[in-house]
């Protein structure tokens, strides 16, 4: 802990680049605390503020372009991969799709402030075939807003942060244990929720072959297509006889009857 500040002063630019690149590639390593600390060091004259913001753009933009290209080429498979890399539940994809459907490409201006959703926002832009010029404009502006906001907070409150950091470093191993323990509990909880989610999903799953057998035998089944508009535009096909509606409307929709077997499918 005592060597943290000297280490950042000496290697801060390299650490900043690697850390931001890792987060924007989908790893669960939040950059906000580091950006605030870097801004505080810039406020104390130890680092260059404008260079830090530019470096953040250079670190995040290549990974955003990479995931955009992957989403454009491979579609929904990339979103599944992102959900496995990050510790967020798979519902993060649906939430991001809802935001895209409402605000369009402008969501890239602020989505990086939302952990979990930011990881799927760039490949999803490729999945829905957003124009590359629009993507580059919005994602570049979003990166500058994201990096600039946190570094400026650190820059403006550099004196207060320096006193807080001095006090924290005085705690030594106690602080290290508290932070490490809290992070471990967070990761374990996320993993537990994810395993529970996937276990419930596997229990309730029906294969396409099983559904076809039921349809061929004329069983009384109601099929509901809950895909988002963005997904439907990408793949505008529907199972014969299926009804399209939002997932949130399934339980309250009067068309849905509890007397029939219900099969719901999405992307």
C-alpha positions as CSV (number, residue, x, y, z in Angstrom):
1,X,0.0,0.0,0.0
2,X,2.8,2.4,0.9
3,X,4.2,2.0,-2.7
4,X,0.9,2.6,-4.5
5,X,1.3,6.3,-5.2
6,X,5.0,6.1,-6.3
7,X,4.1,3.1,-8.5
8,X,1.2,5.0,-10.2
9,X,3.4,8.1,-10.7
10,X,6.0,6.0,-12.4
11,X,3.8,3.5,-14.3
12,X,0.4,5.3,-14.2
13,X,0.0,5.7,-18.0
14,X,0.7,2.1,-18.7
15,X,-1.6,0.9,-15.9
16,X,-4.4,3.2,-17.1
17,X,-4.2,2.0,-20.7
18,X,-4.1,-1.7,-19.8
19,X,-6.9,-1.4,-17.2
20,X,-9.3,0.5,-19.5
21,X,-8.6,-1.9,-22.3
22,X,-9.3,-4.9,-20.1
23,X,-12.6,-3.5,-18.9
24,X,-13.8,-2.5,-22.4
25,X,-12.9,-6.0,-23.6
26,X,-15.5,-7.3,-21.1
27,X,-13.4,-8.3,-18.0
28,X,-15.0,-7.4,-14.6
29,X,-12.4,-4.8,-13.7
30,X,-14.0,-1.4,-13.1
31,X,-11.9,1.5,-14.2
32,X,-13.8,4.3,-12.3
33,X,-11.6,4.2,-9.1
34,X,-8.4,4.2,-11.1
35,X,-9.6,7.1,-13.3
36,X,-10.5,9.2,-10.2
37,X,-7.1,8.4,-8.7
38,X,-5.4,9.4,-11.9
39,X,-7.3,12.6,-12.0
40,X,-6.2,13.4,-8.4
41,X,-2.6,12.8,-9.4
42,X,-3.1,15.1,-12.4
43,X,-4.5,17.7,-10.0
44,X,-1.3,17.5,-7.9
45,X,0.8,17.9,-11.0
46,X,2.1,14.3,-11.1
47,X,0.3,13.3,-14.3
48,X,-1.0,15.1,-17.4
49,X,-4.8,15.4,-17.4
50,X,-5.3,15.8,-21.2
51,X,-2.9,13.0,-22.0
52,X,-4.7,10.7,-19.5
53,X,-8.1,11.4,-21.2
54,X,-6.6,10.9,-24.7
55,X,-4.9,7.7,-23.5
56,X,-8.3,6.4,-22.2
57,X,-9.8,7.0,-25.7
58,X,-6.9,5.2,-27.3
59,X,-7.3,2.2,-25.0
60,X,-11.1,1.9,-25.2
61,X,-11.7,2.6,-28.9
62,X,-9.9,-0.4,-30.3
63,X,-11.8,-2.9,-28.1
64,X,-15.1,-1.2,-28.9
65,X,-14.4,-1.5,-32.6
66,X,-13.4,-5.1,-32.1
67,X,-16.6,-6.0,-30.3
68,X,-18.7,-4.1,-32.9
69,X,-17.0,-6.1,-35.7
70,X,-17.6,-9.4,-33.8
71,X,-21.3,-8.5,-33.3
72,X,-21.7,-7.6,-36.9
73,X,-20.1,-10.8,-38.1
74,X,-21.3,-13.4,-35.6
75,X,-24.6,-11.9,-34.2
76,X,-26.1,-13.2,-30.9
77,X,-23.3,-15.7,-30.3
78,X,-21.1,-12.8,-29.3
79,X,-23.6,-11.5,-26.8
80,X,-23.6,-15.0,-25.2
81,X,-19.8,-14.9,-24.9
82,X,-19.9,-11.4,-23.3
83,X,-22.4,-12.6,-20.7
84,X,-20.0,-15.5,-19.8
85,X,-17.0,-13.2,-19.5
86,X,-18.8,-10.7,-17.3
87,X,-20.4,-11.6,-14.1
88,X,-23.8,-10.0,-14.9
89,X,-26.9,-12.2,-15.5
90,X,-27.9,-12.8,-19.1
91,X,-30.8,-10.3,-18.6
92,X,-28.2,-7.6,-19.3
93,X,-28.6,-8.2,-23.0
94,X,-32.4,-7.7,-22.8
95,X,-32.0,-4.5,-20.8
96,X,-29.5,-3.1,-23.3
97,X,-31.8,-4.0,-26.2
98,X,-34.6,-2.1,-24.5
99,X,-32.4,1.0,-24.1
100,X,-31.3,0.7,-27.7
101,X,-34.8,0.4,-29.0
102,X,-35.8,3.6,-27.1
103,X,-32.8,5.8,-27.6
104,X,-30.9,4.3,-30.6
105,X,-27.1,5.0,-31.0
106,X,-27.2,7.9,-28.5
107,X,-27.1,5.3,-25.7
108,X,-23.4,4.8,-26.4
109,X,-22.9,8.3,-25.0
110,X,-23.7,7.2,-21.4
111,X,-23.8,3.4,-21.4
112,X,-20.2,3.0,-20.1
113,X,-21.4,4.4,-16.8
114,X,-23.6,1.3,-16.3
115,X,-21.5,-1.8,-15.3
116,X,-22.7,-4.9,-17.0
117,X,-24.8,-3.1,-19.7
118,X,-21.7,-1.4,-21.2
119,X,-20.1,-4.8,-21.9
120,X,-22.9,-5.8,-24.4
121,X,-23.6,-2.3,-25.9
122,X,-20.8,-2.4,-28.5
123,X,-21.4,-5.9,-29.9
124,X,-25.1,-5.2,-29.9
125,X,-24.4,-2.1,-32.1
126,X,-22.9,-4.5,-34.6
127,X,-25.7,-7.1,-34.3
128,X,-28.3,-4.4,-35.3
129,X,-26.0,-3.2,-38.1
130,X,-25.5,0.3,-36.9
131,X,-23.6,2.3,-39.5
132,X,-19.9,2.3,-38.7
133,X,-19.6,6.1,-39.0
134,X,-22.4,6.6,-36.5
135,X,-20.9,4.0,-34.2
136,X,-17.5,5.6,-34.2
137,X,-19.0,9.0,-33.6
138,X,-21.2,7.9,-30.6
139,X,-18.7,5.5,-29.0
140,X,-15.8,8.0,-29.3
141,X,-17.9,10.7,-27.7
142,X,-19.1,8.2,-25.0
143,X,-15.5,7.2,-24.1
144,X,-14.4,10.8,-23.8
145,X,-17.5,11.6,-21.6
146,X,-16.8,8.5,-19.4
147,X,-13.1,8.9,-19.0
148,X,-13.3,12.7,-18.8
149,X,-16.0,12.7,-16.1
150,X,-14.1,10.5,-13.6
151,X,-10.7,12.0,-14.2
152,X,-12.2,15.5,-13.8
153,X,-13.8,14.5,-10.5
154,X,-10.4,13.4,-9.3
155,X,-8.8,16.5,-10.6
156,X,-11.3,18.9,-8.9
157,X,-11.2,17.1,-5.6
158,X,-7.6,16.2,-5.7
159,X,-6.7,17.7,-2.2
160,X,-9.6,15.9,-0.5
161,X,-8.8,12.6,-2.2
162,X,-5.2,12.9,-1.3
163,X,-6.1,13.2,2.4
164,X,-8.5,10.3,2.2
165,X,-5.9,8.2,0.4
166,X,-3.3,9.1,3.1
167,X,-5.7,7.9,5.8
168,X,-6.5,4.8,3.9
169,X,-2.8,3.9,3.4
170,X,-2.4,4.4,7.1
171,X,-4.8,1.5,7.6
172,X,-2.4,-0.7,5.7
173,X,-3.3,-4.4,5.7
174,X,-6.7,-3.7,7.3
175,X,-7.8,-1.8,4.3
176,X,-6.4,-4.4,1.9
177,X,-8.3,-7.2,3.7
178,X,-11.5,-5.2,3.7
179,X,-11.3,-4.4,0.0
180,X,-10.2,-7.8,-1.0
181,X,-12.9,-9.5,1.2
182,X,-15.6,-7.3,-0.2
183,X,-14.5,-7.9,-3.8
184,X,-14.4,-11.7,-3.2
185,X,-17.9,-11.7,-1.6
186,X,-19.2,-9.7,-4.6
187,X,-17.7,-12.1,-7.2
188,X,-19.0,-15.2,-5.3
189,X,-22.5,-13.7,-5.0
190,X,-22.5,-12.9,-8.8
191,X,-21.4,-16.5,-9.6
192,X,-24.0,-18.0,-7.3
193,X,-26.8,-15.9,-8.9
194,X,-25.6,-16.9,-12.3
195,X,-25.5,-20.6,-11.5
196,X,-29.0,-20.4,-10.0
197,X,-30.2,-18.6,-13.1
198,X,-28.7,-21.1,-15.5
199,X,-30.0,-24.1,-13.5
200,X,-33.5,-22.8,-13.6
201,X,-33.2,-22.1,-17.3
202,X,-32.0,-25.6,-18.0
203,X,-34.9,-27.2,-16.0
204,X,-37.5,-25.2,-17.9
205,X,-35.9,-25.6,-21.4
206,X,-37.6,-27.4,-24.3
207,X,-35.6,-28.2,-27.5
208,X,-36.8,-27.3,-31.0
209,X,-37.2,-31.0,-31.8
210,X,-39.4,-31.5,-28.7
211,X,-41.6,-28.6,-29.6
212,X,-42.0,-29.8,-33.2
213,X,-43.1,-33.2,-31.9
214,X,-45.8,-31.5,-29.8
215,X,-47.0,-29.5,-32.7
216,X,-47.0,-32.5,-35.1
217,X,-49.1,-34.4,-32.5
218,X,-51.6,-31.4,-32.4
219,X,-51.1,-30.8,-28.7
220,X,-52.8,-27.6,-27.4
221,X,-49.8,-25.3,-27.0
222,X,-49.5,-21.6,-27.0
223,X,-46.2,-20.3,-28.4
224,X,-45.1,-16.8,-27.5
225,X,-42.3,-14.9,-29.3
226,X,-40.8,-12.4,-26.8
227,X,-37.9,-11.3,-29.0
228,X,-37.1,-7.6,-29.0
229,X,-37.9,-5.5,-32.0
230,X,-34.1,-5.2,-32.7
231,X,-33.8,-9.0,-32.8
232,X,-36.9,-9.4,-35.0
233,X,-35.6,-6.9,-37.5
234,X,-32.4,-8.9,-37.7
235,X,-34.1,-12.2,-38.1
236,X,-37.8,-11.5,-39.2
237,X,-39.1,-15.1,-39.0
238,X,-41.6,-16.5,-36.6
239,X,-42.8,-20.0,-35.6
240,X,-46.1,-20.6,-37.3
241,X,-48.9,-19.8,-34.9
242,X,-46.7,-18.0,-32.4
243,X,-47.9,-14.7,-30.8
244,X,-45.5,-11.8,-30.5
245,X,-45.5,-9.8,-27.2
246,X,-43.1,-8.3,-24.8
247,X,-41.8,-10.6,-22.0
248,X,-43.1,-8.2,-19.3
249,X,-46.6,-8.6,-20.8
250,X,-46.9,-12.4,-20.7
251,X,-48.4,-12.8,-17.2
252,X,-50.8,-9.9,-17.5
253,X,-52.0,-10.4,-21.1
254,X,-55.5,-11.7,-21.2
255,X,-54.7,-13.7,-24.4
256,X,-52.4,-16.0,-22.3
257,X,-54.3,-18.8,-20.7
258,X,-53.1,-20.8,-17.8
259,X,-55.1,-23.8,-19.0
260,X,-52.7,-24.4,-21.9
261,X,-49.1,-25.3,-22.0
262,X,-47.1,-22.2,-22.9
263,X,-43.8,-22.2,-24.7
264,X,-41.8,-18.9,-24.7
265,X,-38.8,-18.3,-27.0
266,X,-36.5,-15.4,-27.6
267,X,-33.2,-14.9,-29.4
